[in-house]
Amino acid sequence: MSRRDEILSQVSSVPSLPAVVCQLQQYLDDPEVNFSKLARVIECDPGLTANVLQLANSAYFGWQGGIASVRDAISRLGTKRIFQMVLCMSVAPLVRKPIRGYELEAEKLWEHCVAVAIGAEKIAARRRPKVQSSAFTAGLLHDVGKVVLGTFVEIDDEPIKELVESDGLTFNEAERMVLGVDHAEVGAHLLEHWNLPADVAASTRWHHEPERADVDWRDLVDVIHVTDVICMNCGWGLGRDGLQYRLDEDAASRLKLKSGDAQEAAAQVMIGLEELLTVLTPNMEGERDGVQHPAR
């Protein structure tokens, strides 16, 4: 078995998403979805219910409290936002751990992913409104491949470092040279394993190389790419790969991104990051290593 195949085989060992995430995803495209039925799915897990209510009353979304039921929370936030938040709370245990190989301390990858999620949603709203509904989810999950690849990067630390420092490769290019695969591709395989939407998987796959993305996904990929660079430049969740990536100027050009857009996105992240990290801290029974599973 090649090193690449060995690494990709590890994707199937990552726990599946909780059933509640899969159930909610099925409701997303149903304009006639019954909020009471949706609420009952969430209310099967008391911890998740508490998180959803806390979120619905969060100042981050401009609310001042007063929501006491899951059904009212769904009505206030919408099914898409509820799905995003349940997904956040479900993948958090996986992403919040220390990530070996990238020298990411506990919470640092989580901080970076939430920052990119917030910033991507803001940039999409200004420059690509048609992908705004997917931007938060795509930003949250763009670096999930590091969870799987970190151990392999740690083993081959020196060859990767040498390629970056001596040959001027980006970190993901060096990963491919040494391991046969980079964290972006591993992440895309994981999202496909979880049956998440194709546009989200594509934005993970190409977030360092947007010019290689299929034109159907290019807008979302461009948004995630530039937001990732902005958040790295601001220092949110930097690991040992740090700033060893390149901004694709064509992606910024396609978005017609202005310096004010980047500054505004960074400001929104600064305002919302601490609160969202607090609100999205899982409070679910049945947590274990990896993805959370609802209490039975």
C-alpha positions in Angstrom: 0.0 0.0 0.0 1.4 3.4 -0.9 1.7 6.2 1.7 -1.1 8.1 0.0 -3.4 5.1 0.2 -2.4 4.4 3.8 -3.4 8.0 4.7 -6.7 8.0 2.9 -7.6 4.7 4.4 -7.6 6.5 7.8 -10.5 8.6 6.7 -12.9 5.7 7.2 -11.7 5.3 10.8 -13.0 8.8 11.7 -16.3 8.5 13.5 -19.4 9.3 11.5 -21.4 12.4 12.2 -24.2 12.1 14.7 -27.6 11.0 13.4 -29.1 14.3 14.3 -26.8 16.1 11.8 -27.8 13.7 9.1 -31.5 14.1 9.9 -31.3 17.9 9.9 -29.4 17.9 6.6 -32.3 16.0 5.0 -34.7 18.8 6.0 -32.6 21.7 4.6 -34.0 21.7 1.1 -37.6 21.1 2.2 -39.5 24.5 2.1 -42.4 22.8 3.9 -40.4 21.5 6.8 -42.4 21.3 10.0 -40.5 23.2 12.7 -42.1 21.2 15.5 -40.9 17.9 13.9 -37.4 19.5 13.5 -37.4 20.6 17.1 -38.2 17.1 18.3 -35.1 15.8 16.6 -33.0 18.3 18.5 -34.8 17.9 21.8 -33.8 14.2 21.9 -30.5 15.5 23.2 -30.8 17.8 26.2 -27.2 19.1 25.9 -27.8 20.0 22.2 -31.1 21.7 23.1 -29.3 23.9 25.7 -26.7 24.9 23.1 -29.3 25.8 20.5 -31.2 27.9 23.0 -28.0 29.7 24.1 -27.2 30.4 20.4 -30.7 31.7 19.6 -30.3 34.2 22.5 -26.8 35.2 21.5 -25.9 38.8 21.0 -23.7 37.7 18.1 -26.9 37.3 16.0 -28.3 40.6 17.4 -30.8 39.1 19.8 -31.6 40.1 23.3 -32.9 36.9 24.8 -36.5 35.8 25.1 -36.3 32.5 23.2 -37.2 29.6 25.5 -38.1 26.8 23.1 -36.2 25.0 20.3 -39.1 25.6 17.9 -38.9 29.3 18.5 -35.1 29.1 18.0 -35.5 27.4 14.6 -38.1 30.1 13.7 -35.7 32.9 14.7 -32.5 31.5 13.2 -33.8 29.4 10.3 -33.1 25.8 9.4 -29.8 26.5 7.6 -28.3 28.3 10.6 -29.5 25.6 13.0 -27.9 22.9 10.9 -24.6 24.9 10.8 -24.6 25.2 14.6 -25.4 21.6 15.2 -22.7 20.6 12.8 -20.3 22.9 14.7 -21.1 21.4 18.0 -20.7 17.9 16.5 -17.3 18.3 14.9 -15.9 20.5 17.7 -14.5 17.6 19.8 -12.5 16.4 16.8 -11.1 19.8 15.9 -10.5 21.1 19.4 -7.8 18.5 20.2 -4.1 19.2 19.9 -3.1 18.5 16.3 0.3 16.7 16.1 2.5 17.6 13.2 1.2 21.1 12.8 2.1 22.0 16.4 -1.4 23.2 17.0 -2.2 23.4 20.7 -5.7 22.4 21.9 -8.3 24.8 20.7 -6.1 26.5 18.1 -7.4 24.7 15.0 -10.9 25.2 16.3 -10.2 28.9 16.7 -8.9 29.2 13.2 -11.8 27.3 11.7 -14.5 29.4 13.5 -12.6 32.5 12.5 -12.6 31.5 8.8 -16.3 30.6 9.1 -17.3 34.0 10.5 -15.1 35.9 8.0 -16.1 33.8 5.0 -19.8 34.5 5.7 -19.1 38.2 5.8 -17.0 38.3 2.6 -19.6 36.2 0.8 -22.4 38.5 1.9 -20.5 41.4 0.3 -19.0 39.8 -2.8 -20.8 36.5 -3.5 -24.2 36.5 -1.9 -25.3 33.4 -3.8 -22.8 31.3 -1.8 -23.4 33.0 1.6 -25.5 30.2 2.9 -22.7 27.7 2.4 -19.8 29.9 3.4 -20.0 29.4 7.2 -20.0 25.6 6.9 -17.3 25.6 4.3 -15.1 27.9 6.4 -15.6 25.8 9.5 -14.5 22.6 7.8 -11.8 23.7 5.4 -8.9 22.5 7.5 -10.5 19.3 9.0 -8.0 17.2 7.0 -5.3 18.2 9.4 -6.9 16.1 12.0 -6.1 13.0 10.0 -2.8 14.1 8.4 -1.2 15.5 11.5 0.4 12.3 12.7 1.9 11.6 9.3 3.2 15.2 9.0 4.9 14.7 12.4 6.7 11.5 11.2 8.0 13.2 8.1 8.6 16.6 9.7 12.1 17.2 8.4 11.6 16.4 4.7 8.5 18.6 4.6 10.3 21.4 6.4 13.3 21.2 4.0 11.1 21.5 1.0 9.4 24.5 2.4 12.6 26.3 3.5 15.0 25.2 0.7 12.8 24.8 -2.3 10.3 27.5 -1.6 7.2 25.2 -1.8 4.1 26.0 0.1 3.3 23.7 3.0 0.6 21.8 1.2 2.9 21.3 -1.9 5.5 19.9 0.4 2.9 17.6 2.0 2.1 16.2 -1.4 5.7 15.8 -2.4 6.5 13.8 0.8 3.2 12.1 1.6 1.5 11.8 -1.8 -1.5 13.8 -0.5 -2.1 17.1 1.3 -4.4 18.1 4.2 -6.9 19.7 1.7 -7.4 16.5 -0.2 -7.7 14.4 2.9 -10.3 16.8 4.3 -12.3 16.6 1.1 -12.3 12.8 1.3 -13.5 13.0 5.0 -16.4 15.4 4.1 -17.4 13.0 1.3 -17.3 10.2 3.8 -19.7 12.2 5.9 -21.9 12.8 2.9 -21.7 16.6 3.2 -22.6 18.8 0.2 -20.3 18.7 -2.8 -19.6 22.5 -2.7 -18.4 22.3 0.8 -16.1 19.3 0.0 -14.8 21.2 -3.1 -14.0 24.3 -1.0 -12.0 22.1 1.4 -10.2 20.4 -1.5 -9.1 23.5 -3.3 -8.9 26.2 -0.5 -5.1 26.6 -1.1 -5.4 26.3 -4.9 -8.6 27.9 -6.1 -7.5 28.0 -9.7 -7.8 24.2 -9.8 -11.4 24.2 -8.6 -14.3 23.3 -11.0 -15.9 26.5 -12.2 -19.2 25.4 -10.5 -17.6 25.7 -7.1 -15.1 28.5 -7.9 -17.0 31.3 -6.1 -17.2 29.5 -2.8 -13.6 28.2 -3.1 -12.4 31.8 -3.7 -14.2 33.1 -0.6 -12.7 30.4 1.6 -9.2 30.8 0.1 -9.0 34.6 0.7 -10.6 34.4 4.1 -8.2 31.6 5.2 -5.3 33.9 4.2 -6.8 36.9 6.0 -7.3 34.8 9.2 -3.7 33.4 9.0 -2.3 36.9 8.6 -4.3 38.0 11.6 -2.8 35.1 13.6 -5.9 33.2 14.4 -5.0 29.6 15.1 -1.6 29.5 13.5 0.4 26.3 13.6 3.8 25.3 12.4 2.7 25.6 8.8 1.9 29.2 9.7 2.1 31.6 6.8 3.7 29.1 4.4 0.9 29.4 1.9 0.3 31.8 -1.0 -2.5 34.2 -1.7 -3.9 33.6 -5.2 -4.2 37.1 -6.5 -6.6 35.9 -9.2 -9.0 34.7 -6.6 -9.0 38.1 -4.9 -9.4 39.7 -8.3 -12.4 37.5 -9.2 -14.1 38.5 -6.0 -13.2 42.2 -6.7 -12.0 42.2 -3.1 -11.0 45.5 -1.7 -8.8 46.2 1.3 -11.9 47.5 3.1 -13.6 44.1 2.6 -10.7 42.3 4.3 -10.6 44.8 7.1 -14.3 44.6 7.7 -14.2 40.8 7.7 -11.3 40.8 10.2 -13.2 43.2 12.4 -16.3 41.0 12.3 -14.2 38.0 13.4 -12.6 40.0 16.2 -16.1 41.0 17.4 -17.7 37.6 17.1 -15.0 35.0 17.7 -14.9 34.9 21.5 -18.6 34.8 21.8 -19.1 32.1 19.2 -16.3 30.0 20.6 -18.1 30.1 23.9 -21.6 29.5 22.5 -20.3 26.6 20.3 -18.5 24.9 23.1 -20.3 21.6 23.1 -22.6 20.7 25.9 -23.7 17.3 24.7 -24.0 14.0 26.5 -22.3 11.1 24.8 -19.1 12.9 23.8 -16.1 10.8 23.0 -12.9 11.0 21.1 -13.8 12.3 17.7 -17.2 13.4 16.7 -19.9 13.6 19.3 -22.8 11.2 19.3 -26.2 12.1 20.7 -27.2 10.8 24.1 -29.4 7.7 23.9 
